[in-house]
Amino acid sequence: MHRKRLTSGLLALWLLALAGLAAAQVKEVRSFRDVDMQLARQGEGLNASFRIEEVFTPRMKKRLSSGFTSRILLGVQVLAGKDKVPVAQALVAYTILYDIWEERFSVRIQGTQGQQRLVLKSMEELMQACSQIRQLSLARLLDLPADLGLTLEVRIQVNPTSPEQMRKVREYLANPDGRSQVGGTKFFGSFSRIFVNEKDFQADALYTYRSREIKLPAR
């Protein structure tokens, strides 16, 4: 009986320590303007390429190696003109788990290009796989304007915790191009609410990347 009470007490202390660690985490909000962000035509749509190494801070790397599941959520938009009208979008969700016994990372990637699973042996391989985004297909919302400059915007949430937000993420991943909605307007509204205001976001960190104005060559 004494051993059972001792075990229960240690478990309670462990849970309190975890809760305290979570409460002590400082939320980060940072913005970057990356001249290396690129857009290219892909048939009637677009694809995007960019890098997000800044997300992998020392604190993030420590969590990734802890054995707890980590999530990185990327929302990508192409905005047209001074009014920043959304013309294309994508969502990519990374789920990362480090096996402390096998000493390797298991990564599930879900997004507009389907689902992919990776097994990676080091933090360097993990960063290469998750921070180098190449030719990400974007779902088109509107016809691409011929005479307006485009801005590529990437919003990233690290370890989002809102159940409602994750429900919307699952809805998006089940219907990335919005074909089940008429006109796309209602669907895009749902997509845009995935990334809440910075003062209200429920995540460890929020990063925003914005490109300089991009002019695509005429077809």
C-alpha positions as CSV (number, residue, x, y, z in Angstrom):
1,M,0.0,0.0,0.0
2,H,2.9,2.3,0.9
3,R,4.6,1.6,-2.4
4,K,1.4,2.3,-4.3
5,R,1.0,5.7,-2.6
6,L,4.6,6.5,-3.3
7,T,4.2,5.6,-6.9
8,S,1.0,7.7,-7.2
9,G,2.8,10.6,-5.5
10,L,5.7,10.4,-7.9
11,L,3.4,10.3,-10.9
12,A,1.5,13.4,-9.6
13,L,4.8,15.2,-9.2
14,W,5.9,14.2,-12.7
15,L,2.6,15.5,-14.1
16,L,2.9,18.8,-12.2
17,A,6.4,19.2,-13.5
18,L,5.3,18.7,-17.1
19,A,2.4,21.2,-16.6
20,G,4.9,23.7,-15.2
21,L,7.2,23.2,-18.1
22,A,4.4,23.8,-20.6
23,A,3.3,26.9,-18.7
24,A,6.8,28.3,-18.6
25,Q,7.2,28.1,-22.4
26,V,7.5,31.6,-23.9
27,K,5.5,32.1,-27.1
28,E,7.5,33.6,-29.9
29,V,6.2,35.8,-32.7
30,R,8.7,36.6,-35.4
31,S,8.7,37.8,-39.0
32,F,11.1,37.4,-41.8
33,R,11.4,38.8,-45.4
34,D,13.1,36.2,-47.5
35,V,14.4,37.2,-50.9
36,D,15.0,33.6,-51.7
37,M,11.3,32.7,-51.7
38,Q,10.3,31.7,-55.3
39,L,7.1,31.3,-57.3
40,A,6.8,29.4,-60.6
41,R,4.0,28.4,-62.9
42,Q,2.9,24.8,-62.8
43,G,0.3,24.2,-65.6
44,E,-2.6,26.4,-64.7
45,G,-1.4,26.8,-61.1
46,L,1.6,27.8,-59.1
47,N,4.3,26.2,-57.0
48,A,6.4,27.7,-54.3
49,S,9.9,27.2,-52.9
50,F,11.3,28.6,-49.7
51,R,13.4,27.9,-46.6
52,I,12.4,28.1,-42.9
53,E,15.5,27.3,-41.0
54,E,14.8,29.9,-38.3
55,V,12.0,27.8,-37.0
56,F,14.5,25.3,-35.7
57,T,15.7,27.3,-32.6
58,P,17.7,25.6,-29.9
59,R,14.5,25.3,-27.8
60,M,12.7,23.7,-30.7
61,K,15.5,21.2,-31.3
62,K,15.5,20.3,-27.6
63,R,11.8,19.5,-27.8
64,L,12.2,17.6,-31.0
65,S,14.7,15.3,-29.3
66,S,12.7,14.8,-26.1
67,G,10.5,12.0,-27.3
68,F,7.3,14.1,-27.3
69,T,5.3,14.5,-30.5
70,S,5.9,17.9,-32.2
71,R,3.9,19.5,-34.9
72,I,4.8,22.2,-37.4
73,L,1.9,23.7,-39.4
74,L,2.6,25.8,-42.6
75,G,-0.1,28.0,-44.2
76,V,1.1,29.3,-47.6
77,Q,-0.7,32.0,-49.6
78,V,-0.1,34.0,-52.8
79,L,-1.4,37.5,-52.5
80,A,-2.0,39.8,-55.5
81,G,-1.6,43.5,-55.8
82,K,-1.7,46.2,-53.1
83,D,-5.0,44.8,-51.8
84,K,-3.3,41.5,-51.1
85,V,-6.1,39.4,-52.6
86,P,-5.5,35.7,-52.1
87,V,-5.2,33.8,-55.4
88,A,-3.6,30.5,-54.3
89,Q,-3.0,28.6,-51.1
90,A,-1.6,25.4,-49.5
91,L,-1.3,23.8,-46.1
92,V,1.4,21.5,-44.9
93,A,1.4,19.7,-41.6
94,Y,4.5,18.0,-40.1
95,T,4.1,15.5,-37.3
96,I,7.5,14.6,-35.8
97,L,8.3,12.0,-33.1
98,Y,11.8,11.0,-31.9
99,D,12.3,7.4,-30.9
100,I,14.7,7.6,-28.0
101,W,15.5,3.9,-28.1
102,E,16.1,3.6,-31.9
103,E,17.6,7.2,-32.0
104,R,15.7,8.2,-35.1
105,F,12.9,10.6,-36.1
106,S,9.6,9.5,-37.6
107,V,8.0,12.2,-39.7
108,R,4.5,12.3,-41.3
109,I,4.0,15.1,-43.9
110,Q,0.4,15.9,-44.9
111,G,-0.6,18.5,-47.4
112,T,-1.7,19.4,-50.9
113,Q,0.7,16.9,-52.4
114,G,-0.7,14.0,-50.4
115,Q,0.9,12.2,-47.5
116,Q,4.5,11.1,-47.0
117,R,6.3,9.2,-44.2
118,L,10.0,9.5,-43.5
119,V,12.4,7.9,-41.1
120,L,15.5,10.1,-40.4
121,K,18.6,9.4,-38.5
122,S,19.7,12.8,-37.3
123,M,18.6,16.4,-36.6
124,E,20.5,17.5,-39.7
125,E,18.4,15.2,-41.9
126,L,15.2,16.3,-40.1
127,M,16.0,20.0,-40.7
128,Q,16.8,19.3,-44.4
129,A,13.5,17.5,-44.9
130,C,11.3,20.0,-43.0
131,S,12.9,23.4,-43.6
132,Q,13.7,23.1,-47.4
133,I,10.4,23.4,-49.2
134,R,10.7,22.8,-52.9
135,Q,8.0,23.2,-55.6
136,L,5.1,23.0,-53.3
137,S,1.9,22.8,-55.3
138,L,-0.7,25.6,-54.5
139,A,-4.4,25.2,-54.9
140,R,-5.6,28.1,-57.1
141,L,-8.5,30.2,-55.8
142,L,-8.7,32.8,-58.6
143,D,-7.3,33.3,-62.1
144,L,-3.8,34.7,-61.9
145,P,-3.7,38.4,-62.6
146,A,-1.5,39.3,-65.6
147,D,-0.4,42.7,-64.5
148,L,-0.2,42.6,-60.7
149,G,2.8,41.8,-58.5
150,L,2.5,38.8,-56.3
151,T,3.6,38.3,-52.7
152,L,4.3,34.8,-51.2
153,E,3.4,34.7,-47.5
154,V,4.1,31.7,-45.2
155,R,2.6,31.5,-41.7
156,I,4.0,28.8,-39.4
157,Q,2.7,27.6,-36.1
158,V,4.9,25.4,-33.9
159,N,2.9,22.9,-31.8
160,P,-0.6,24.3,-32.3
161,T,-2.9,23.3,-29.4
162,S,-6.4,24.5,-30.3
163,P,-8.7,21.5,-30.9
164,E,-10.9,23.7,-33.1
165,Q,-8.0,24.7,-35.2
166,M,-6.8,21.2,-35.6
167,R,-10.3,20.2,-36.7
168,K,-10.1,22.9,-39.5
169,V,-6.7,21.6,-40.5
170,R,-8.1,18.1,-40.9
171,E,-11.0,19.5,-43.0
172,Y,-8.5,21.3,-45.2
173,L,-6.3,18.3,-45.7
174,A,-9.4,16.3,-46.7
175,N,-10.3,18.9,-49.3
176,P,-7.2,21.0,-50.2
177,D,-8.5,22.6,-53.4
178,G,-12.0,23.4,-52.1
179,R,-13.8,21.6,-54.9
180,S,-16.7,20.7,-52.7
181,Q,-17.5,24.4,-52.1
182,V,-19.2,26.6,-54.6
183,G,-17.0,29.5,-55.7
184,G,-14.3,28.8,-53.1
185,T,-15.2,31.8,-50.9
186,K,-16.6,29.8,-47.9
187,F,-13.8,27.4,-48.1
188,F,-11.1,30.0,-48.1
189,G,-12.7,31.7,-45.1
190,S,-12.2,28.4,-43.2
191,F,-8.6,28.2,-44.4
192,S,-7.8,31.7,-43.2
193,R,-9.2,31.1,-39.8
194,I,-6.7,28.3,-39.2
195,F,-4.1,30.9,-38.5
196,V,-5.5,33.1,-35.8
197,N,-4.4,36.6,-34.7
198,E,-0.9,36.7,-33.2
199,K,-2.3,37.9,-29.8
200,D,-4.7,34.9,-29.6
201,F,-2.7,32.0,-31.1
202,Q,-2.4,28.8,-29.1
203,A,1.0,27.5,-30.1
204,D,4.6,27.6,-28.9
205,A,5.6,30.0,-31.7
206,L,4.3,31.8,-34.7
207,Y,6.6,32.8,-37.7
208,T,5.7,34.8,-40.7
209,Y,7.7,34.9,-43.9
210,R,6.9,37.3,-46.7
211,S,8.6,37.6,-50.0
212,R,9.4,40.8,-51.9
213,E,7.1,41.5,-54.9
214,I,7.3,38.8,-57.5
215,K,6.4,39.3,-61.2
216,L,5.8,36.1,-63.1
217,P,6.8,36.1,-66.8
218,A,3.9,36.2,-69.3
219,R,2.8,32.8,-70.6
